[in-house]
Amino acid sequence: MTSAGEHGRQGRGAVPHEGGAEGDPDVVRVAAVGDIHLGTDSRGLLRPSFATLPLCADVLLLAGDLTRHGTVAEAEVVADEVRDLGVPVVAVLGNHDYHDERETDVAHALADAGVTVLEGESVVLPVDGGRVGIAGAKGFCGGFAGRSAGEFGEREMKEFVRTARRAAEGLHQALAELSADGCGVRIALTHYAPVPDTLAGEPVEIQPFLGSYLLAEAIDDGGADLAVHGHAHLGTEHGMTAGGVRVRNVAQPVIGRAFALYHLPLTR
């Protein structure tokens, strides 16, 4: 877990971005970060950086692990950091946000601050005459093609794999809804990783617990222009699905800033 002091340093400085030019009317500007792990001692830590979002971004995506232990008090700190930012905020929860088994209350605290919290759902945002669709699911672990857990054997093992499959199915359904809705830009938002590329740097032994190939299959089949996730603190920012969808690990310890900024072509 990253300490509050380290988060404070990460919250300063320039924001990395990809593609497009500042003020380009033909792009959607997506700010994203995960694994901010705020506690009750973190109030006001990221707010100064987040307050700059209307100048550089059209939406903020939060890729889970927003709290340290999933308590409502911690969720209220996160809510205050993103309340009334001037841009829409869309989030999924992470495993830390589930730890206290109050995930529904955590989601409600964020929703009360205007955050759209997704789990197997989608949201469509109007952006500069275009429509940006975001499909979100926490996801789960289980490993990647050729080295993944199978739905066989003990009841507990089968339920483990079914949890990963249900999460991927929810993401796929949400992406399919966006496709049917004719969104010009579609983004998949998860906490767990859909590809092993963005886990490079993590110990090989734990990588099966950091994501699942089922998420990548859902993204490729459902269709997306960008996939964003967190969870892997020692991982790598850039990756790609087998189908060619760009994947970005936006865990704050990886990007080293309050948020990363990505520019996507905006179809009107």
C-alpha positions as CSV (number, residue, x, y, z in Angstrom):
1,M,0.0,0.0,0.0
2,T,1.3,3.4,-0.9
3,S,1.5,5.8,2.0
4,A,-0.3,9.2,2.2
5,G,3.0,11.0,1.8
6,E,3.8,9.2,-1.4
7,H,0.3,10.0,-2.7
8,G,0.9,13.6,-2.0
9,R,4.0,13.6,-4.2
10,Q,2.2,11.7,-7.0
11,G,-0.5,14.4,-6.9
12,R,1.8,17.1,-8.2
13,G,3.4,17.8,-11.5
14,A,2.5,17.5,-15.2
15,V,-0.1,15.0,-16.4
16,P,1.1,12.5,-19.0
17,H,-1.2,12.3,-22.0
18,E,-1.4,10.5,-25.4
19,G,-2.6,11.7,-28.8
20,G,-4.3,14.8,-29.9
21,A,-3.6,18.4,-29.0
22,E,-4.8,20.5,-26.2
23,G,-8.1,22.0,-27.1
24,D,-8.6,19.7,-30.2
25,P,-12.4,19.6,-30.8
26,D,-12.1,16.2,-32.5
27,V,-11.0,14.3,-29.4
28,V,-12.4,13.2,-26.1
29,R,-10.0,13.8,-23.2
30,V,-10.1,11.0,-20.7
31,A,-8.5,11.4,-17.3
32,A,-8.0,8.2,-15.4
33,V,-6.5,6.9,-12.1
34,G,-6.9,3.9,-9.8
35,D,-5.5,2.7,-6.6
36,I,-5.5,6.0,-4.8
37,H,-6.2,4.2,-1.5
38,L,-7.4,7.1,0.4
39,G,-7.9,6.9,4.2
40,T,-9.5,9.2,6.8
41,D,-6.1,11.0,7.0
42,S,-6.1,11.8,3.3
43,R,-8.7,14.5,3.1
44,G,-7.8,17.2,0.6
45,L,-4.8,15.3,-0.7
46,L,-5.9,15.0,-4.4
47,R,-8.4,17.7,-4.6
48,P,-6.0,20.4,-5.8
49,S,-5.0,18.2,-8.7
50,F,-8.5,17.1,-9.5
51,A,-9.7,20.7,-9.5
52,T,-7.7,21.3,-12.7
53,L,-9.7,18.7,-14.6
54,P,-12.1,21.1,-16.3
55,L,-9.1,22.6,-18.0
56,C,-7.8,19.4,-19.5
57,A,-10.3,16.6,-19.4
58,D,-13.9,15.8,-20.4
59,V,-14.3,12.9,-17.9
60,L,-12.6,11.3,-14.9
61,L,-12.4,7.5,-14.6
62,L,-11.6,5.9,-11.3
63,A,-10.4,2.3,-11.7
64,G,-11.1,0.9,-8.2
65,D,-9.2,0.6,-4.9
66,L,-10.3,4.1,-4.0
67,T,-10.2,3.3,-0.3
68,R,-7.7,1.4,1.9
69,H,-10.1,-0.9,3.7
70,G,-13.5,-0.3,2.2
71,T,-15.0,1.6,5.1
72,V,-17.8,4.2,4.6
73,A,-15.7,6.8,6.4
74,E,-12.9,6.3,3.8
75,A,-15.5,6.4,1.0
76,E,-16.7,9.7,2.2
77,V,-13.2,11.1,2.0
78,V,-13.0,9.9,-1.7
79,A,-16.4,11.4,-2.3
80,D,-15.3,14.8,-1.0
81,E,-12.2,14.7,-3.3
82,V,-14.3,14.3,-6.4
83,R,-17.5,16.2,-5.5
84,D,-18.5,19.0,-7.9
85,L,-15.4,18.8,-10.0
86,G,-17.0,20.2,-13.2
87,V,-16.5,17.0,-15.2
88,P,-18.4,13.7,-14.9
89,V,-16.8,11.1,-12.7
90,V,-17.3,7.4,-13.4
91,A,-15.9,4.6,-11.2
92,V,-15.7,0.9,-10.5
93,L,-14.8,-0.5,-7.1
94,G,-11.7,-2.6,-6.4
95,N,-10.9,-5.4,-4.0
96,H,-9.9,-2.9,-1.2
97,D,-13.3,-1.3,-1.5
98,Y,-14.9,-4.7,-0.8
99,H,-12.7,-5.6,2.2
100,D,-15.1,-4.3,4.9
101,E,-18.0,-6.0,3.1
102,R,-19.7,-2.6,2.9
103,E,-19.3,-2.3,-0.9
104,T,-22.9,-1.2,-1.4
105,D,-22.5,1.6,1.2
106,V,-19.2,2.6,-0.4
107,A,-20.9,2.9,-3.8
108,H,-23.8,4.9,-2.2
109,A,-21.3,7.3,-0.6
110,L,-19.7,7.9,-4.0
111,A,-23.1,8.2,-5.8
112,D,-24.2,10.8,-3.3
113,A,-21.2,12.9,-4.5
114,G,-22.4,12.5,-8.1
115,V,-20.1,9.6,-9.1
116,T,-21.5,7.0,-11.4
117,V,-20.5,3.7,-10.0
118,L,-20.7,0.8,-12.5
119,E,-20.8,-3.0,-12.0
120,G,-21.8,-4.8,-15.2
121,E,-23.4,-1.6,-16.4
122,S,-22.7,1.3,-18.8
123,V,-23.2,5.0,-19.0
124,V,-23.3,7.4,-22.0
125,L,-21.9,10.9,-21.6
126,P,-22.5,13.7,-24.1
127,V,-19.1,15.3,-25.0
128,D,-18.8,18.2,-27.4
129,G,-21.5,17.0,-29.7
130,G,-20.4,13.3,-29.5
131,R,-21.4,10.4,-27.2
132,V,-18.9,8.6,-25.0
133,G,-19.9,5.3,-23.6
134,I,-18.2,3.7,-20.6
135,A,-18.8,0.1,-19.6
136,G,-17.6,-0.8,-16.1
137,A,-17.0,-3.9,-14.0
138,K,-14.6,-4.7,-11.2
139,G,-13.6,-7.9,-12.8
140,F,-11.8,-10.7,-11.0
141,C,-8.7,-12.8,-11.2
142,G,-7.9,-16.3,-12.5
143,G,-5.0,-15.9,-14.9
144,F,-4.4,-15.6,-18.6
145,A,-4.6,-17.8,-21.6
146,G,-2.7,-21.0,-21.2
147,R,-2.1,-20.4,-17.5
148,S,-5.5,-19.9,-16.0
149,A,-7.7,-21.5,-13.4
150,G,-10.4,-24.0,-14.7
151,E,-14.0,-24.5,-13.6
152,F,-13.4,-28.0,-12.3
153,G,-13.1,-29.8,-9.1
154,E,-14.1,-28.5,-5.7
155,R,-17.1,-26.3,-5.2
156,E,-14.9,-23.5,-4.0
157,M,-12.7,-23.7,-7.2
158,K,-15.7,-23.7,-9.5
159,E,-17.2,-20.7,-7.7
160,F,-13.9,-18.9,-8.0
161,V,-13.8,-19.3,-11.7
162,R,-17.5,-18.5,-12.1
163,T,-17.0,-15.2,-10.3
164,A,-14.4,-14.2,-12.9
165,R,-16.8,-15.4,-15.7
166,R,-19.8,-13.5,-14.3
167,A,-17.7,-10.3,-14.1
168,A,-16.5,-10.7,-17.7
169,E,-20.1,-11.4,-18.9
170,G,-21.3,-8.3,-17.2
171,L,-18.6,-6.2,-18.9
172,H,-19.4,-7.8,-22.3
173,Q,-23.1,-7.1,-21.9
174,A,-22.4,-3.4,-21.0
175,L,-20.1,-3.0,-24.0
176,A,-22.7,-4.6,-26.3
177,E,-25.3,-2.1,-25.0
178,L,-23.0,0.8,-25.9
179,S,-22.5,-0.7,-29.4
180,A,-26.2,-1.0,-29.9
181,D,-26.6,2.6,-28.7
182,G,-24.3,3.9,-31.4
183,C,-21.7,5.4,-29.1
184,G,-18.8,6.9,-31.1
185,V,-16.3,6.2,-28.3
186,R,-16.4,3.2,-26.0
187,I,-14.2,2.6,-23.0
188,A,-14.0,-0.5,-20.8
189,L,-13.3,0.4,-17.2
190,T,-12.2,-2.4,-14.8
191,H,-10.1,-2.8,-11.6
192,Y,-8.5,-6.2,-12.5
193,A,-6.2,-6.4,-15.5
194,P,-7.5,-7.9,-18.8
195,V,-4.1,-8.7,-20.2
196,P,-0.7,-9.7,-18.8
197,D,1.2,-6.9,-20.7
198,T,0.4,-4.3,-18.1
199,L,1.5,-6.7,-15.3
200,A,5.1,-6.6,-16.4
201,G,7.1,-5.8,-13.3
202,E,4.8,-7.7,-10.9
203,P,6.1,-11.0,-9.5
204,V,5.2,-13.8,-11.9
205,E,3.8,-15.9,-9.0
206,I,1.0,-13.4,-8.2
207,Q,0.0,-12.4,-11.8
208,P,-2.9,-15.0,-11.9
209,F,-4.4,-13.1,-9.0
210,L,-4.2,-9.7,-10.7
211,G,-6.5,-10.3,-13.7
212,S,-8.2,-12.6,-16.1
213,Y,-8.1,-13.3,-19.8
214,L,-11.9,-13.4,-19.7
215,L,-12.0,-9.7,-19.4
216,A,-9.9,-9.3,-22.6
217,E,-12.2,-11.6,-24.4
218,A,-15.2,-9.6,-23.3
219,I,-13.5,-6.4,-24.5
220,D,-12.5,-7.7,-27.9
221,D,-15.9,-9.3,-28.5
222,G,-17.9,-6.4,-27.1
223,G,-15.8,-3.7,-28.8
224,A,-13.9,-0.8,-27.2
225,D,-11.5,2.0,-28.1
226,L,-9.7,1.9,-24.8
227,A,-9.5,-0.4,-21.8
228,V,-8.5,1.1,-18.4
229,H,-7.7,-0.8,-15.2
230,G,-5.7,-0.6,-12.0
231,H,-4.7,-3.1,-9.3
232,A,-1.1,-3.8,-10.4
233,H,1.0,-1.4,-8.5
234,L,4.3,-2.7,-9.9
235,G,3.0,-3.2,-13.4
236,T,3.4,-1.3,-16.7
237,E,1.1,1.4,-18.1
238,H,0.8,0.2,-21.7
239,G,-0.6,-3.0,-23.1
240,M,-3.0,-4.4,-25.8
241,T,-5.6,-7.1,-26.2
242,A,-5.3,-9.8,-28.8
243,G,-7.9,-7.9,-30.8
244,G,-5.9,-4.7,-30.8
245,V,-7.6,-2.7,-28.1
246,R,-5.3,-0.4,-26.2
247,V,-5.0,-1.2,-22.5
248,R,-3.8,1.2,-19.9
249,N,-2.8,0.4,-16.3
250,V,-3.6,3.6,-14.4
251,A,-2.8,2.5,-10.9
252,Q,-1.4,5.6,-9.3
253,P,1.9,4.0,-8.3
254,V,2.4,3.1,-12.0
255,I,1.4,6.5,-13.6
256,G,3.1,8.5,-10.8
257,R,0.6,11.4,-11.0
258,A,-2.9,12.3,-9.8
259,F,-4.2,11.1,-13.1
260,A,-3.2,10.1,-16.6
261,L,-4.7,11.8,-19.6
262,Y,-5.7,10.0,-22.9
263,H,-7.1,11.5,-26.0
264,L,-9.4,9.5,-28.2
265,P,-10.9,10.4,-31.6
266,L,-14.4,11.7,-31.1
267,T,-17.0,10.6,-33.6
268,R,-20.1,12.8,-33.9
